[in-house]
Amino acid sequence: MKFLLFFAKRFIAGENLEDAIHVTRKLNKIDIKTTIDFLGEHSHTREEVKKNLENYFKLIRAINILKLDSNISIKLTSLGLDISKDYCIDNLKKLLKYGKKYQVMITIDMESSKYTSFTIAVYKKFIKMYNNTEIAIQCNLRRTNKDIKNLINKKPNIRLVKGAYIEHSKDYIQNKHIVNDKYIKYLRLLFKTNSFVAIATHDTKIINYAREYINKNKIKKKRYEFQMLYGIRQDIQKQLADENYPIRVYIPYGKNWLPYYIRRMREQKEIFFFVLKHLFR
């Protein structure tokens, strides 16, 4: 695992909160905001969930005390969704209440499609009470058009992503070109409403389209931001910041980094083959 951790550090800040704080401070200095995620997805015991929650409370306090330009991202399976839905809701409510107290925004990440309905329902349940809440929506799911239309009248904060999970074909769109077209369609739809949209992609064609649309339609900065992952396309991140576009980078940390790293490896095949080549030397 130590060998893989060496390569994983391209995509994660490290295993400790101090690592995430260090990376955030470096990015904040060049006008890049962050969203920090303590990696603890698919926790199956209440003891694990309790530790996750404690780490998020600690993270929120650190953001507030250190005046970091950052919010946090969470996955519902890290709050006990695989144990009990009611248990997960109770933990999420505690976290949202704590985030609101310290004025820290919280993004509810999407996971595999079996959790999608519940995740959206929970977001809709809390959005009025806790306006410090954002939800990720995946463009590669066939249900997404309906989901976005059902959320629009609630003035949501949406992180628009293509989708990183491998799903059953009946649930998701496999053709990348169609997913790209869907992304632009949903982006335009959200811009035409009172929604806040986080344009979470590394696709330069979509980024350039979004920039042109924003400039042409004079979209205010409080209505959007670009979001990217730590360790991927730092050149574009820096360029967007230099051009005064709001940009936020997702910073994961924690000892449970392997599931996240595997998803990034699927997207970065050249790194995967490099690791295989050197694994048994």
C-alpha positions in Angstrom: 0.0 0.0 0.0 2.9 2.4 0.7 4.0 1.9 -2.9 0.5 2.9 -4.2 0.3 5.8 -1.7 3.3 7.3 -3.4 1.3 7.5 -6.7 -2.0 8.3 -5.0 -0.5 11.5 -3.6 -0.9 13.0 -7.1 -4.7 12.9 -6.4 -5.0 13.2 -2.6 -3.5 15.8 -0.2 -2.3 13.0 2.2 -3.7 11.0 5.1 -4.1 13.8 7.7 -6.0 17.0 8.0 -2.8 19.0 8.2 -2.0 17.8 4.7 -5.3 19.1 3.4 -4.8 22.4 5.1 -1.3 22.7 3.6 -2.6 22.1 0.1 -5.6 24.5 0.6 -3.3 27.3 1.8 -1.1 26.9 -1.3 -4.1 27.1 -3.6 -5.8 29.9 -1.8 -2.6 32.0 -2.3 -3.2 31.8 -6.1 -6.9 32.6 -5.8 -8.1 29.0 -6.0 -10.8 27.9 -3.5 -11.1 24.3 -2.3 -13.6 21.8 -1.2 -12.1 19.3 1.3 -13.3 15.7 1.6 -12.4 13.3 4.4 -12.3 10.0 2.7 -14.6 7.5 4.5 -17.1 6.2 2.1 -19.0 2.9 2.6 -18.5 2.8 6.4 -20.3 -0.3 7.8 -20.0 0.2 11.5 -21.2 3.0 13.8 -17.8 3.4 15.2 -16.4 4.2 11.7 -19.2 6.6 11.1 -18.6 8.3 14.5 -15.0 8.8 13.6 -16.0 10.2 10.2 -18.3 12.7 11.8 -15.7 13.7 14.3 -13.2 14.3 11.5 -15.7 16.5 9.6 -16.5 18.5 12.7 -12.7 19.0 13.2 -12.4 20.0 9.5 -15.2 22.6 9.7 -13.7 24.2 12.8 -10.3 24.3 11.1 -11.7 26.0 8.0 -13.4 28.6 10.2 -10.5 29.2 12.6 -7.8 29.4 9.9 -10.0 31.5 7.6 -9.5 29.0 4.7 -11.4 29.7 1.5 -12.9 26.3 1.5 -16.0 24.3 1.9 -16.4 20.5 2.4 -17.7 17.5 0.5 -19.3 14.4 2.0 -20.7 11.1 0.8 -23.7 9.7 2.6 -22.2 6.3 2.9 -19.6 7.9 5.1 -22.4 9.0 7.4 -23.9 5.6 7.8 -26.2 5.1 4.7 -25.2 1.5 4.4 -26.2 0.9 8.0 -29.5 2.8 8.3 -31.2 5.6 6.3 -32.6 7.2 9.5 -29.1 7.0 11.1 -27.6 8.6 8.0 -30.2 11.4 8.0 -29.6 12.1 11.7 -25.8 12.4 11.1 -26.2 14.6 8.1 -28.5 16.9 10.0 -25.9 17.2 12.7 -23.2 18.0 10.1 -25.4 20.6 8.2 -26.2 22.3 11.5 -22.6 22.4 12.5 -21.6 23.7 9.0 -24.2 26.4 9.2 -23.0 27.5 12.6 -19.4 28.0 11.3 -20.6 29.3 7.8 -19.1 26.4 5.9 -20.8 25.1 2.7 -21.4 21.4 2.5 -21.6 19.5 -0.8 -23.4 16.1 -0.8 -21.6 14.0 -3.4 -23.3 11.4 -5.6 -22.3 7.8 -5.4 -23.5 4.8 -7.4 -27.0 5.0 -8.9 -28.5 2.8 -6.2 -28.1 5.8 -3.8 -29.3 8.5 -6.2 -33.0 8.6 -5.3 -32.3 8.8 -1.6 -29.5 11.4 -2.0 -31.8 13.7 -3.9 -34.7 13.2 -1.5 -32.4 14.0 1.5 -31.1 17.2 -0.3 -34.7 18.3 -1.0 -35.6 17.6 2.7 -32.9 19.9 4.0 -32.4 22.6 1.4 -34.9 25.1 2.9 -33.5 24.7 6.4 -29.9 24.6 5.5 -29.0 26.9 2.6 -25.3 25.9 3.1 -25.9 22.8 1.0 -25.0 21.7 -2.5 -25.6 18.5 -4.4 -23.7 16.7 -7.1 -25.7 15.6 -10.2 -24.3 13.1 -12.7 -25.0 13.8 -16.4 -24.4 10.2 -17.5 -27.5 8.9 -15.7 -30.6 8.5 -17.8 -32.8 10.0 -15.0 -30.9 13.3 -14.7 -33.1 15.4 -16.9 -36.1 14.7 -14.7 -34.0 15.1 -11.5 -32.8 18.6 -12.5 -36.2 19.8 -13.5 -37.6 18.6 -10.2 -34.9 20.5 -8.3 -35.0 23.8 -10.3 -37.9 25.4 -8.4 -36.0 25.0 -5.1 -33.2 27.3 -6.3 -30.6 24.6 -5.8 -26.9 24.7 -5.6 -25.7 22.0 -8.1 -22.3 20.5 -8.8 -22.7 19.3 -12.3 -20.5 16.3 -13.1 -20.3 13.8 -15.9 -20.2 10.8 -13.5 -17.2 8.6 -12.4 -19.0 5.4 -11.3 -19.4 2.3 -13.4 -23.1 1.5 -13.6 -25.5 -1.0 -15.2 -26.2 0.0 -18.9 -29.9 0.4 -18.2 -29.1 3.2 -15.7 -26.5 5.3 -17.5 -25.5 6.6 -20.9 -22.3 4.9 -22.2 -21.7 7.2 -25.2 -19.3 9.9 -24.1 -20.4 12.3 -26.9 -24.0 12.0 -25.8 -22.9 12.7 -22.1 -21.0 15.8 -23.3 -24.1 17.0 -25.1 -26.2 16.4 -22.0 -23.8 18.3 -19.9 -24.1 21.4 -22.0 -27.9 21.0 -22.2 -28.1 20.9 -18.4 -25.6 23.7 -18.0 -27.7 26.0 -20.1 -30.9 25.0 -18.3 -29.4 25.8 -14.9 -28.0 29.1 -16.1 -31.5 30.1 -17.2 -32.9 29.6 -13.7 -32.1 30.8 -10.2 -29.8 27.9 -9.6 -26.1 28.1 -8.6 -24.0 25.8 -10.8 -20.6 24.4 -10.2 -19.1 23.5 -13.6 -17.2 20.4 -12.4 -15.3 19.1 -15.4 -11.8 18.9 -16.9 -13.1 18.8 -20.5 -11.6 21.8 -22.2 -14.4 22.0 -24.8 -17.1 22.2 -22.1 -15.0 24.7 -20.1 -14.5 26.9 -23.2 -18.2 26.7 -24.0 -19.1 27.7 -20.5 -16.7 30.6 -20.5 -18.2 31.9 -23.8 -21.8 31.5 -22.5 -20.9 33.2 -19.2 -19.3 36.2 -21.0 -22.0 36.5 -23.7 -24.8 36.4 -21.2 -23.0 38.3 -18.5 -23.6 35.6 -15.9 -22.7 37.0 -12.4 -19.9 35.3 -10.5 -22.2 34.5 -7.6 -24.2 32.2 -10.0 -21.4 29.8 -10.9 -17.9 28.5 -10.3 -15.6 26.0 -12.1 -14.6 23.0 -10.1 -11.8 20.5 -10.8 -10.0 17.7 -9.0 -6.7 17.9 -7.2 -3.8 16.7 -9.3 -5.6 17.0 -12.7 -5.1 19.8 -15.2 -3.4 22.3 -12.8 -2.6 24.3 -15.9 -6.3 25.0 -16.6 -7.0 25.6 -12.9 -4.3 28.3 -12.8 -5.4 29.8 -16.1 -9.0 30.2 -14.9 -7.8 31.8 -11.7 -5.6 34.2 -13.6 -8.5 35.2 -15.8 -10.5 35.9 -12.7 -13.0 33.1 -13.0 -14.1 31.6 -9.7 -12.4 28.2 -9.5 -12.6 25.5 -6.7 -10.4 22.4 -6.4 -11.6 19.2 -4.7 -9.1 18.1 -2.1 -9.5 14.6 -0.6 -7.5 13.3 2.3 -7.6 10.4 4.8 -6.4 6.9 5.3 -9.3 5.3 3.3 -7.9 6.7 0.0 -7.9 3.5 -2.1 -11.5 3.6 -3.5 -11.1 7.2 -4.6 -7.7 6.5 -6.1 -9.1 3.5 -8.1 -11.7 5.8 -9.7 -9.0 8.3 -10.6 -6.9 5.5 -12.1 -9.8 4.5 -14.4 -9.8 8.0 -15.7 -6.0 8.2 -16.0 -5.1 5.0 -17.8 -1.6 6.1 -18.6 -0.8 6.2 -14.8 -2.4 2.8 -14.3 -0.1 1.2 -16.9 2.9 2.9 -15.5 2.2 1.5 -12.0 1.7 -2.0 -13.5 5.0 -1.7 -15.3 6.9 -0.9 -12.2 4.9 -2.9 -9.6 7.0 -6.1 -9.7 10.4 -4.6 -10.3 
